[in-house]
Amino acid sequence: MSLQPLDKKLRKQLENTIIKARSVAEAAAKAALERLCVGDTKPGEHLTEDVRQQRNKHRAHGRQLGALIKYPNRHQLEL
């Protein structure tokens, strides 16, 4: 069973779909991190203890990756 390459038109359509999907996924990830107040220096009052622990793990991981750039009261989230 040999696989045939996709037609040029289908390859381009696949490429465009992947680019759009990545944009949607990145926006959703950023929104989730903002809801967790990952970029804020202090946790939000609305966060439960379990969610605060999750937030702290995300912040620690971001620091390991160098993704958090320090500002006086807020970190810049870079995806």
PyMOL commands that set and color helices and strands:
alter all, ss='L'
color gray80, all
select helices_A, chain A and resi 8-35+49-65
alter helices_A, ss='H'
color red, helices_A
select strands_A, chain A and resi 68-70+75-77
alter strands_A, ss='S'
color yellow, strands_A
deselect
rebuild
show_as cartoon
